[in-house]
């Protein structure tokens, strides 16, 4: 019999040399997307699907080359962790996609610019909070974020300021493509994580256990069940 060829992993990420670590990040991404779907569906009282179909892992200074947006106008929601498990997280949309996000959050109702920005900030807060909850579940650590900041500027201006800090604190950037679907509408953005050394260590330590078959079978099933049964936080609906 001929030698069997191994099929590519579903949702394969860019760097095959780090496949174990990437599997862990993809698992966290799936959990975060599940949390966000549940929370947004509860807020909007309608089914919302959140997907993270692709993951890129790069050194921070190489991140801008992934998307080559440069002077494109973007809208970003930025949050940090307050604990010593350092992590900066940004959800970023190009301007046209941001309008789709506002429409998704308001049910297509036309709103003034201030309400539009508020809708984007609320979705960003839910999405980022959902990923932090997934990481907290996975690492068994309390992760408390700062309030969300809304940033409107050119892509390079938004990213460059963040990269100055990351040059000193992080050597890894995890970039998830993010897709939001509601009633036939779809908007896309990027969720960018800059995990600090302590958080990376926590994820790596738990990841080694998760990658063992016994831990994966028992603990991951528990996470999936939890995502399916409970919203991650209680949000008061502001947009119908």
N, C-alpha and C positions, 0 to 999 in steps of 0.2 A: 504493500500500500504506500502511496505517496505521502510525503510529509504534509501534515495539515498546516494551513496558514492561519495564524491568529488574526481574528477579525478586530478591526479598530474598536476601541471602547466607545460607547455612546457618549455624546457630549465631550469628546476628546478635547483636551486643552492643547496649548501651543507647544509646550516643552515636555517631550516624552521622558526625558531624563529625570524629571521630578514627579513621575506619575503617581507615586504614593501620596505625596503631599497634595497634589492636584485633586486626587480622588477625595481627600478630606475636604478641601475647599469647595469642590463641587457638591459634596454632600451638605455642607453648611449652606451653600447657595440654594440648594433645593429646599432645605428646611426654611430658610429665610423667605423664599418665594411663596412657600405654603402658608407661612404665618401672614405674609402681606396679603395674599389672596383672601384669606379668612377675614382679616381686619378690614380691608377695603370693601369687601362684599357686605360686611355688617354696617359700615358707615353709609354706603350708598344704597343699601337695601336692594341690591341687585348683584347677580353673579359677576365677579371680576376675576380674571385670570392673570396672574403674574408669572412670567417665565424668565429664566436666566439661561438662554440656550448656549452661551459660549463664555469661556473664561480665558483671559490672557494673564500671565504672570510675568512681570518685567521689573527690572530695576527702575526706580522712580525716574531717573533722567531719560529713560527710553520710552516712557509712557506717551509723551506727545507725538512720537513717531508712529504710534499704533493707529491713530485716527487722523492725523494731519489736518486738524481743523483750523489751527492758527488764528486768524482774525475773525473767524465766524462768531456771530453773536450767540451767546449761550445764557441759560438760566441754570443756576446751581443751588442746591440745598446742602449746607455743610454742617456737620456735627463732629464733636470730639468726645472722647471718654474723659470723665473726671477722675477716674482711678489711676493707679500706677500701671495698670495694664493698658498702655498707651495705644491709641488707634485714632486716626483721622479718617472720616468717611464722607464722601461727597456723591450726591446723585446729580447728574448733569444732563441737560437737554439742550439741543440746538433750538434756536428761537421758534422755528416752525413746529417742532415736536412739542415744545412747551405749550403752544396754543392748543395742540391736541390733548395734552394732559389737562389743561384747564377745562376743555370741553368734556373730557371724560369725567372729571370731578363734578361738573355742574350739570351733567345730563344734556349738554349741548345748548343750554340757555346762555344767551349773550350777557356778559357781565362787564363791569367797568374794570380798568386796569388794576386797581387796588385789590378787588375781589379775585381777579385772575391770579395775581401773585400770591394771595392768601391760599387759593386752592392748590397751587403748585407746592407751596410750602407745607401744606397739610399732607399732601401725598408723599412728599419727601420725608417728612417726619415719620409717617407710618412705615414707609419702606425701609428707612434706615433703622428705625426701632425694631422692625421685624428681624432684620439681619443681626442686630445686636442681641436680641432674644435668642436667636438660633445659636450664636457663638457662646452666649452665657449658658444655654442648655448643654452645649457640647463640651465646654470646658469646666462646667460646674462652678462658675465664677460670676459674681455680681458685676455687671457692666452698666454704669450710670452715665448717660450722655449729657452734654451741655444742651441748652435750647438750640433749635435750628436757626441757622443764619441763611438768608436768601441773598444770593449774589447775582447781579446782572452785569455782564461785561463781555469783552472778547475772550475767546478760548485761551489764548496765550496769557492774557493778563490774569485770568482766574487761576490757571495752572501754575504759572511761574512763581507766584507768591507762595503757593503750597509746597512746591518743590524745593524752595530754599530751606524750609524747615526739615523736609524729609531727607535732605542730603546729610543731615546730622543725626537723625533719629531712626531712619528705616532704610533697608536696602532691598525691600520687596514692595511691589505694587500689584494688587490683585484687581483686575478690571473685569467686571461682569457686564456683558450685554444684557439689558433689561427691557422687557416687552410687557406692555399693559393692554389688556383687551377687555372691552365692555360693549355689549350689544352691537357687535359688528365693527366697532371702532377700535383702532390700535394706535398706540404711541410708543416710541422707543427712546431709550436713553442709555446711560452708562452709570453703573454703581462702582465707585472706585474706593478701595480700601488700602490704607497705609498702616499695616499693623506694626506696632513697636515690638521690641525684642521679647518682652515678657509675655505678651499675648501670643506671639509666634511660638514661644516655648510651650505655653499651655496647650495650644492647638496641636503642636507636634507630639507632645507627650500623650494627649488623649487620642490623637490620630493613630499612634502605634498600637494602642489597645483596640481602637475601632477597626483597624485593618485586620486584626485577628478574627477568625471566623466566629468564635463564640461570642465575642463582644459585639460584632456587627449584627449577628442574628438577633440577640436579645435586646440590645440597647437601641439600635436603629429602628426596629419595629415599634419600640416604645415611643420614640420621637415622632414617627410617622402617625401613630395613633393619636398622640397628643395634638399634633397639628390639625388633624382631621376633626377633632372633637371640640377644641377650644380656641377662641380668639386669643391673641397674645396680650392684648390690652383692651381696656374699655374706652372707646372713643365716642364722643358725642357727635352725631351727624350734623354737619353744618351745610353740606351741599347735597341736594337731592337730584 
